[in-house]
Amino acid sequence: MSATQRSQGSLGDERSGVTGLMMKQRKQEDALTKTTRDIAVWAASFVLSLAQWHHVVLFFGNDLLDSVQAEQGILDGYPHWRLVQARVLGPWLEKFLSLLFGLKLVLAHAILAIAILTLCGVVMFHAGQAIGGRQRGWSAFLAFHVLFALMIAPPWLYIYDYFVLLAGAVFMLLMIRQAPWWSFLLLMSVAFLNHEGALFIGVWMVAKALADAWADRRRPDWGMLGGGILGSLGGILLVEYLRTSLLKGEAGWEFLGLKPPTDSLEPYYFFLRLPDNLRDIVYAMMHPHSDLWFVRPLPLVLALALAVILVLRHGIKAAPLAIYAVTQVAALLLFAFISETRDFLELVPFLCLGGMLAAKPNWDCPCRHHLAVKNVD
């Protein structure tokens, strides 16, 4: 081998070594930048959650203590209503924190509420980022905190309302990332310990399996379909078991100074509120007041509008999410006290992300964020 060839070989090895070193340094810088950005998201979410809690305390005042006492009633088997006896996840965790650290229940409530809001903010950021990069992530993050502040109204805000937010946010993230069917089943199983609204996840799973089978001209995903049906039935049985086994009595009638009705269906299984809700909406629109009560149903209208836009924009592929939102709106009109706007909290994750999903050029197209990550790798 000539001196020139050896010199060229050495130069090539040196260049390869320099290139490898630069790539390694670039990866370390990218990892450091990603870590810094993740910390910024968590920090921002925690700070805003502290501010939200401060707002809740000032806004609700002594009513907040009544909500905590109602959660103690769930622990003792004397909830306001039989319907809420099965919403044990939040009160159980509050009791666990109280026993573990020797805290009063109200302080455990505050810690848990702040932690859940922090998690919700982070989850919403990642959901928005999965749709359209960090800009969409921050938009979803801020929209979540704005809508939370707008949805709450005295006198009630329970710990299970916060968990409803978290379950909805995690569901939207899993759906956007096209997670496997068992992840939705796991989420639904835990969510049933908090609120019977977990049934909407099962509705989406069934609709998803059937819609995809129809769109792709194939057999349905039996895991998604079976998980949605069996998970929903199992959740309903679990809720009824918890209500039956843990309930000792209803404190709500005494709290309101009323006599319990003799009807075994209402409010034993549900409060049927549709006639009253429609009457209240019509009256508020026909007789506007200075409190602008007629704006309270706007989240329902917006959710329905987004559901329609999703189907018009993306067709059958978006139908499961549209059905998820429409069934939530229908349930709120049928069974919720719409004057208590905290019930609308379950719509917040969908309202934050529905418009972003409708704006996607194609329902199944990879988002810009995932493309950028793939190109970097």
DOMI-832660 format. One record per residue (C-alpha): y, z, x; residue number from 1. Coordinates in nm, 3 decimals, padded with zeros to 5 digits. Each point is the difference from the previous one (the first is absolute). Example, Ala and Ser with C-alpha at 12.3 -4.5 7.8 and 13.67 -1.06 7.14 Angstrom:
<atoms>
y=-00.450, z=00.780, x=01.230, n=1
y=00.344, z=-00.066, x=00.137, n=2
</atoms>
This chain:
<atoms>
y=00.000, z=00.000, x=00.000, n=1
y=00.337, z=-00.100, x=00.141, n=2
y=00.294, z=00.235, x=00.048, n=3
y=00.188, z=-00.186, x=-00.274, n=4
y=-00.282, z=00.052, x=-00.253, n=5
y=-00.027, z=00.368, x=00.089, n=6
y=00.376, z=00.034, x=-00.039, n=7
y=-00.006, z=-00.168, x=-00.342, n=8
y=-00.294, z=00.218, x=-00.111, n=9
y=00.182, z=00.315, x=00.106, n=10
y=00.313, z=-00.115, x=-00.180, n=11
y=-00.200, z=-00.067, x=-00.316, n=12
y=-00.163, z=00.342, x=00.015, n=13
y=00.340, z=00.160, x=00.051, n=14
y=00.145, z=-00.184, x=-00.299, n=15
y=-00.298, z=00.100, x=-00.216, n=16
y=00.042, z=00.359, x=00.106, n=17
y=00.372, z=-00.004, x=-00.080, n=18
y=-00.069, z=-00.163, x=-00.339, n=19
y=-00.265, z=00.257, x=-00.082, n=20
y=00.232, z=00.282, x=00.102, n=21
y=00.281, z=-00.140, x=-00.216, n=22
y=-00.234, z=-00.035, x=-00.300, n=23
y=-00.121, z=00.356, x=00.047, n=24
y=00.357, z=00.125, x=00.024, n=25
y=00.094, z=-00.200, x=-00.310, n=26
y=-00.287, z=00.153, x=-00.199, n=27
y=00.105, z=00.349, x=00.110, n=28
y=00.359, z=-00.072, x=-00.107, n=29
y=-00.120, z=-00.137, x=-00.334, n=30
y=-00.217, z=00.308, x=-00.056, n=31
y=00.295, z=00.227, x=00.088, n=32
y=00.228, z=-00.194, x=-00.235, n=33
y=-00.255, z=00.021, x=-00.283, n=34
y=-00.042, z=00.375, x=00.054, n=35
y=00.376, z=00.050, x=-00.001, n=36
y=00.037, z=-00.199, x=-00.321, n=37
y=-00.281, z=00.192, x=-00.168, n=38
y=00.163, z=00.330, x=00.096, n=39
y=00.330, z=-00.128, x=-00.142, n=40
y=-00.167, z=-00.077, x=-00.335, n=41
y=-00.162, z=00.343, x=-00.019, n=42
y=00.322, z=00.174, x=00.102, n=43
y=00.209, z=-00.192, x=-00.253, n=44
y=-00.252, z=00.071, x=-00.274, n=45
y=-00.009, z=00.371, x=00.080, n=46
y=00.379, z=00.034, x=00.008, n=47
y=00.042, z=-00.185, x=-00.330, n=48
y=-00.280, z=00.209, x=-00.153, n=49
y=00.186, z=00.317, x=00.099, n=50
y=00.311, z=-00.142, x=-00.163, n=51
y=-00.198, z=-00.089, x=-00.312, n=52
y=-00.137, z=00.351, x=-00.024, n=53
y=00.350, z=00.144, x=00.041, n=54
y=00.109, z=-00.227, x=-00.284, n=55
y=-00.295, z=00.114, x=-00.216, n=56
y=00.084, z=00.369, x=00.053, n=57
y=00.365, z=-00.049, x=-00.088, n=58
y=-00.080, z=-00.231, x=-00.291, n=59
y=-00.269, z=00.211, x=-00.167, n=60
y=00.116, z=00.351, x=00.085, n=61
y=-00.208, z=00.265, x=-00.177, n=62
y=-00.195, z=-00.270, x=-00.184, n=63
y=-00.184, z=-00.060, x=00.326, n=64
y=-00.147, z=00.350, x=-00.022, n=65
y=-00.127, z=-00.081, x=-00.350, n=66
y=-00.185, z=-00.303, x=00.141, n=67
y=-00.161, z=00.216, x=00.270, n=68
y=-00.100, z=00.257, x=-00.261, n=69
y=-00.161, z=-00.280, x=-00.202, n=70
y=-00.202, z=-00.092, x=00.312, n=71
y=-00.106, z=00.364, x=00.029, n=72
y=-00.116, z=-00.031, x=-00.360, n=73
y=-00.230, z=-00.286, x=00.103, n=74
y=-00.147, z=00.223, x=00.271, n=75
y=-00.051, z=00.284, x=-00.249, n=76
y=-00.144, z=-00.220, x=-00.274, n=77
y=00.306, z=00.037, x=-00.222, n=78
y=00.194, z=-00.329, x=00.035, n=79
y=00.270, z=-00.097, x=-00.243, n=80
y=-00.238, z=-00.254, x=-00.154, n=81
y=-00.371, z=-00.066, x=00.022, n=82
y=00.082, z=-00.353, x=00.112, n=83
y=00.129, z=00.113, x=00.340, n=84
y=-00.277, z=00.246, x=00.086, n=85
y=-00.184, z=-00.267, x=00.200, n=86
y=00.302, z=-00.067, x=00.226, n=87
y=-00.124, z=00.246, x=00.257, n=88
y=00.049, z=-00.174, x=00.335, n=89
y=00.359, z=00.108, x=00.056, n=90
y=-00.038, z=00.360, x=-00.125, n=91
y=-00.319, z=00.043, x=00.205, n=92
y=00.177, z=-00.116, x=00.316, n=93
y=00.294, z=00.228, x=-00.078, n=94
y=-00.241, z=00.291, x=-00.038, n=95
y=-00.173, z=-00.093, x=00.326, n=96
y=00.332, z=00.002, x=00.188, n=97
y=00.092, z=00.330, x=-00.162, n=98
y=-00.324, z=00.165, x=00.109, n=99
y=00.000, z=-00.160, x=00.346, n=100
y=00.355, z=00.091, x=00.097, n=101
y=00.078, z=00.283, x=-00.242, n=102
y=00.268, z=-00.202, x=-00.181, n=103
y=00.135, z=00.032, x=-00.349, n=104
y=-00.108, z=-00.280, x=-00.230, n=105
y=00.354, z=-00.137, x=-00.029, n=106
y=00.027, z=-00.035, x=00.379, n=107
y=-00.340, z=-00.168, x=00.016, n=108
y=00.126, z=-00.234, x=-00.273, n=109
y=00.307, z=-00.087, x=00.210, n=110
y=-00.203, z=-00.068, x=00.316, n=111
y=-00.247, z=-00.216, x=-00.187, n=112
y=00.273, z=-00.194, x=-00.182, n=113
y=00.186, z=-00.078, x=00.324, n=114
y=-00.323, z=-00.102, x=00.173, n=115
y=-00.098, z=-00.233, x=-00.287, n=116
y=00.344, z=-00.163, x=-00.012, n=117
y=-00.017, z=-00.053, x=00.376, n=118
y=-00.340, z=-00.165, x=-00.028, n=119
y=00.117, z=-00.213, x=-00.292, n=120
y=00.295, z=-00.128, x=00.199, n=121
y=-00.221, z=-00.097, x=00.295, n=122
y=-00.259, z=-00.167, x=-00.224, n=123
y=00.268, z=-00.196, x=-00.184, n=124
y=00.147, z=-00.115, x=00.332, n=125
y=-00.337, z=-00.130, x=00.117, n=126
y=-00.061, z=-00.168, x=-00.336, n=127
y=00.333, z=-00.181, x=00.018, n=128
y=-00.062, z=-00.088, x=00.365, n=129
y=-00.338, z=-00.147, x=-00.091, n=130
y=00.178, z=-00.235, x=-00.241, n=131
y=00.288, z=-00.120, x=00.213, n=132
y=00.059, z=00.190, x=00.323, n=133
y=00.209, z=00.304, x=00.086, n=134
y=00.300, z=-00.108, x=-00.206, n=135
y=-00.210, z=00.002, x=-00.317, n=136
y=-00.152, z=00.326, x=00.117, n=137
y=00.335, z=00.174, x=00.018, n=138
y=00.100, z=-00.154, x=-00.333, n=139
y=-00.310, z=00.142, x=-00.168, n=140
y=00.057, z=00.334, x=00.173, n=141
y=00.358, z=00.031, x=-00.125, n=142
y=-00.083, z=-00.132, x=-00.346, n=143
y=-00.265, z=00.268, x=-00.035, n=144
y=00.240, z=00.283, x=00.077, n=145
y=00.271, z=-00.142, x=-00.226, n=146
y=-00.239, z=-00.041, x=-00.295, n=147
y=-00.146, z=00.346, x=00.049, n=148
y=00.348, z=00.151, x=-00.023, n=149
y=00.076, z=-00.207, x=-00.312, n=150
y=-00.326, z=00.077, x=-00.182, n=151
y=00.007, z=00.380, x=00.006, n=152
y=00.164, z=00.194, x=-00.280, n=153
y=-00.015, z=00.367, x=-00.099, n=154
y=-00.166, z=00.214, x=-00.114, n=155
y=-00.340, z=-00.095, x=00.144, n=156
y=-00.125, z=-00.134, x=00.333, n=157
y=-00.354, z=00.106, x=00.090, n=158
y=-00.189, z=-00.027, x=00.327, n=159
y=-00.238, z=-00.249, x=-00.156, n=160
y=00.297, z=-00.233, x=-00.062, n=161
y=00.042, z=-00.026, x=00.377, n=162
y=-00.369, z=-00.079, x=00.044, n=163
y=00.028, z=-00.273, x=-00.264, n=164
y=00.261, z=-00.161, x=00.224, n=165
y=-00.225, z=00.027, x=00.305, n=166
y=-00.302, z=-00.145, x=-00.180, n=167
y=00.208, z=-00.294, x=-00.124, n=168
y=00.146, z=-00.066, x=00.345, n=169
y=-00.342, z=00.010, x=00.170, n=170
y=-00.143, z=-00.228, x=-00.269, n=171
y=00.273, z=-00.259, x=00.058, n=172
y=-00.055, z=00.012, x=00.376, n=173
y=-00.376, z=-00.046, x=-00.038, n=174
y=00.052, z=-00.287, x=-00.242, n=175
y=00.248, z=-00.178, x=00.225, n=176
y=-00.231, z=00.036, x=00.300, n=177
y=-00.296, z=-00.121, x=-00.209, n=178
y=-00.206, z=00.311, x=00.074, n=179
y=-00.372, z=00.010, x=-00.094, n=180
y=-00.108, z=00.116, x=-00.344, n=181
y=-00.131, z=00.336, x=00.119, n=182
y=00.346, z=00.104, x=00.123, n=183
y=00.138, z=-00.040, x=-00.353, n=184
y=-00.295, z=00.192, x=-00.140, n=185
y=00.061, z=00.283, x=00.247, n=186
y=00.370, z=00.011, x=-00.088, n=187
y=-00.078, z=00.002, x=-00.371, n=188
y=-00.254, z=00.279, x=00.041, n=189
y=00.254, z=00.227, x=00.169, n=190
y=00.283, z=-00.105, x=-00.232, n=191
y=-00.197, z=00.106, x=-00.310, n=192
y=00.025, z=00.360, x=00.126, n=193
y=00.376, z=-00.035, x=-00.029, n=194
y=00.067, z=-00.214, x=-00.307, n=195
y=-00.194, z=-00.204, x=-00.251, n=196
y=00.235, z=-00.289, x=00.086, n=197
y=-00.250, z=-00.079, x=00.277, n=198
y=-00.171, z=-00.200, x=-00.273, n=199
y=00.252, z=-00.280, x=00.066, n=200
y=-00.160, z=-00.055, x=00.341, n=201
y=-00.332, z=-00.060, x=-00.173, n=202
y=00.167, z=-00.242, x=-00.239, n=203
y=00.139, z=-00.192, x=00.295, n=204
y=-00.339, z=-00.009, x=00.176, n=205
y=-00.169, z=-00.152, x=-00.305, n=206
y=00.283, z=-00.248, x=-00.053, n=207
y=-00.003, z=-00.089, x=00.371, n=208
y=-00.373, z=-00.074, x=00.004, n=209
y=00.018, z=-00.219, x=-00.311, n=210
y=00.323, z=-00.180, x=00.095, n=211
y=-00.122, z=-00.089, x=00.349, n=212
y=-00.332, z=-00.123, x=-00.139, n=213
y=00.183, z=-00.218, x=-00.250, n=214
y=00.247, z=-00.137, x=00.258, n=215
y=-00.265, z=-00.076, x=00.264, n=216
y=-00.271, z=-00.114, x=-00.243, n=217
y=-00.254, z=00.248, x=00.131, n=218
y=-00.181, z=00.315, x=-00.100, n=219
y=00.213, z=00.316, x=-00.009, n=220
y=00.005, z=00.253, x=00.279, n=221
y=-00.260, z=00.239, x=-00.142, n=222
y=00.122, z=00.287, x=00.216, n=223
y=00.355, z=-00.035, x=-00.133, n=224
y=-00.116, z=-00.053, x=-00.359, n=225
y=-00.264, z=00.273, x=-00.001, n=226
y=00.222, z=00.242, x=00.190, n=227
y=00.281, z=-00.052, x=-00.249, n=228
y=-00.221, z=00.052, x=-00.307, n=229
y=-00.217, z=00.285, x=00.128, n=230
y=00.287, z=00.167, x=00.183, n=231
y=00.213, z=-00.002, x=-00.314, n=232
y=-00.280, z=00.139, x=-00.218, n=233
y=-00.082, z=00.264, x=00.260, n=234
y=00.366, z=00.095, x=00.028, n=235
y=00.038, z=00.040, x=-00.376, n=236
y=-00.308, z=00.224, x=-00.009, n=237
y=00.135, z=00.202, x=00.294, n=238
y=00.335, z=00.052, x=-00.171, n=239
y=-00.166, z=00.115, x=-00.322, n=240
y=-00.236, z=00.229, x=00.192, n=241
y=00.290, z=00.167, x=00.181, n=242
y=00.192, z=00.043, x=-00.325, n=243
y=-00.299, z=00.154, x=-00.175, n=244
y=-00.125, z=00.224, x=00.280, n=245
y=00.332, z=00.132, x=00.136, n=246
y=00.207, z=00.038, x=-00.316, n=247
y=00.039, z=00.351, x=-00.140, n=248
y=00.292, z=-00.063, x=-00.229, n=249
y=00.319, z=-00.202, x=-00.056, n=250
y=00.326, z=00.173, x=00.086, n=251
y=00.228, z=-00.278, x=-00.121, n=252
y=00.005, z=00.094, x=-00.366, n=253
y=00.102, z=00.358, x=00.076, n=254
y=00.252, z=-00.125, x=00.256, n=255
y=00.164, z=-00.216, x=-00.269, n=256
y=-00.046, z=00.258, x=-00.275, n=257
y=-00.212, z=-00.237, x=-00.209, n=258
y=-00.329, z=00.027, x=-00.185, n=259
y=-00.287, z=-00.216, x=00.135, n=260
y=-00.094, z=-00.293, x=-00.228, n=261
y=-00.342, z=-00.022, x=-00.161, n=262
y=-00.053, z=-00.366, x=00.096, n=263
y=-00.289, z=-00.010, x=00.248, n=264
y=00.103, z=-00.331, x=00.158, n=265
y=00.372, z=00.047, x=00.056, n=266
y=00.091, z=00.167, x=00.231, n=267
y=-00.361, z=00.084, x=00.092, n=268
y=-00.046, z=-00.336, x=00.170, n=269
y=00.350, z=-00.152, x=-00.010, n=270
y=00.349, z=00.010, x=-00.144, n=271
y=00.062, z=-00.318, x=-00.199, n=272
y=00.366, z=-00.072, x=00.067, n=273
y=00.046, z=-00.371, x=-00.077, n=274
y=00.184, z=00.037, x=-00.337, n=275
y=00.232, z=00.268, x=00.137, n=276
y=00.065, z=-00.190, x=00.324, n=277
y=00.086, z=-00.323, x=-00.181, n=278
y=00.221, z=00.187, x=-00.244, n=279
y=00.183, z=00.174, x=00.286, n=280
y=00.056, z=-00.330, x=00.182, n=281
y=00.136, z=-00.175, x=-00.310, n=282
y=00.224, z=00.295, x=-00.088, n=283
y=00.139, z=00.022, x=00.355, n=284
y=00.084, z=-00.372, x=-00.002, n=285
y=00.157, z=00.009, x=-00.347, n=286
y=00.193, z=00.323, x=00.067, n=287
y=00.096, z=00.006, x=00.370, n=288
y=00.108, z=00.336, x=00.136, n=289
y=00.190, z=00.105, x=00.309, n=290
y=-00.326, z=00.094, x=00.173, n=291
y=-00.110, z=-00.369, x=-00.021, n=292
y=-00.348, z=00.100, x=-00.118, n=293
y=-00.076, z=-00.364, x=-00.081, n=294
y=-00.036, z=-00.082, x=00.372, n=295
y=-00.307, z=00.223, x=00.033, n=296
y=-00.251, z=-00.265, x=-00.118, n=297
y=00.134, z=-00.252, x=00.255, n=298
y=-00.284, z=00.071, x=00.250, n=299
y=-00.247, z=-00.102, x=-00.272, n=300
y=00.189, z=-00.323, x=-00.065, n=301
y=00.026, z=-00.074, x=00.372, n=302
y=-00.372, z=00.062, x=00.055, n=303
y=-00.090, z=-00.238, x=-00.284, n=304
y=00.240, z=-00.263, x=00.132, n=305
y=-00.149, z=00.023, x=00.350, n=306
y=-00.351, z=-00.029, x=-00.144, n=307
y=00.094, z=-00.321, x=-00.183, n=308
y=00.175, z=-00.144, x=00.308, n=309
y=-00.304, z=00.074, x=00.217, n=310
y=-00.230, z=-00.193, x=-00.234, n=311
y=00.244, z=-00.289, x=-00.037, n=312
y=00.048, z=-00.018, x=00.376, n=313
y=-00.357, z=00.047, x=00.122, n=314
y=-00.222, z=-00.055, x=-00.303, n=315
y=-00.341, z=00.159, x=-00.044, n=316
y=00.004, z=00.152, x=00.350, n=317
y=00.286, z=00.232, x=-00.095, n=318
y=-00.141, z=00.079, x=-00.345, n=319
y=-00.186, z=00.320, x=00.108, n=320
y=00.319, z=00.160, x=00.133, n=321
y=00.189, z=-00.113, x=-00.310, n=322
y=-00.269, z=00.156, x=-00.221, n=323
y=00.023, z=00.319, x=00.208, n=324
y=00.375, z=00.022, x=-00.071, n=325
y=-00.022, z=-00.100, x=-00.368, n=326
y=-00.269, z=00.258, x=-00.077, n=327
y=00.215, z=00.267, x=00.165, n=328
y=00.296, z=-00.097, x=-00.216, n=329
y=-00.218, z=-00.004, x=-00.311, n=330
y=-00.139, z=00.344, x=00.078, n=331
y=00.349, z=00.140, x=00.057, n=332
y=00.120, z=-00.132, x=-00.335, n=333
y=-00.310, z=00.128, x=-00.178, n=334
y=-00.041, z=00.345, x=00.150, n=335
y=00.298, z=00.102, x=00.215, n=336
y=00.322, z=00.177, x=-00.091, n=337
y=00.234, z=-00.271, x=00.126, n=338
y=00.289, z=00.243, x=-00.012, n=339
y=-00.176, z=00.162, x=00.297, n=340
y=00.059, z=-00.280, x=00.248, n=341
y=-00.223, z=00.166, x=00.260, n=342
y=-00.285, z=-00.174, x=-00.183, n=343
y=00.143, z=-00.328, x=00.131, n=344
y=-00.069, z=00.107, x=00.359, n=345
y=-00.338, z=-00.173, x=-00.014, n=346
y=00.186, z=-00.332, x=-00.029, n=347
y=00.216, z=00.056, x=00.311, n=348
y=-00.235, z=-00.154, x=00.264, n=349
y=-00.049, z=-00.311, x=-00.214, n=350
y=00.373, z=-00.032, x=-00.068, n=351
y=00.075, z=00.027, x=00.373, n=352
y=-00.249, z=-00.268, x=00.104, n=353
y=-00.048, z=-00.224, x=-00.305, n=354
y=00.305, z=-00.214, x=00.072, n=355
y=-00.103, z=-00.047, x=00.364, n=356
y=-00.347, z=-00.111, x=-00.108, n=357
y=00.147, z=-00.243, x=-00.253, n=358
y=00.218, z=-00.151, x=00.274, n=359
y=-00.299, z=-00.083, x=00.222, n=360
y=-00.051, z=-00.377, x=00.031, n=361
y=-00.373, z=00.039, x=-00.058, n=362
y=-00.195, z=00.300, x=-00.127, n=363
y=-00.271, z=-00.027, x=00.266, n=364
y=00.219, z=-00.115, x=00.290, n=365
y=00.017, z=00.228, x=00.306, n=366
y=00.329, z=00.180, x=00.031, n=367
y=00.244, z=-00.056, x=00.281, n=368
y=-00.076, z=00.341, x=00.147, n=369
y=-00.371, z=-00.073, x=00.036, n=370
y=00.073, z=-00.340, x=00.151, n=371
y=00.234, z=00.157, x=00.255, n=372
y=-00.260, z=00.259, x=00.099, n=373
y=-00.265, z=-00.273, x=00.033, n=374
y=00.224, z=-00.209, x=00.223, n=375
y=00.083, z=00.298, x=00.223, n=376
y=-00.368, z=00.082, x=00.039, n=377
</atoms>
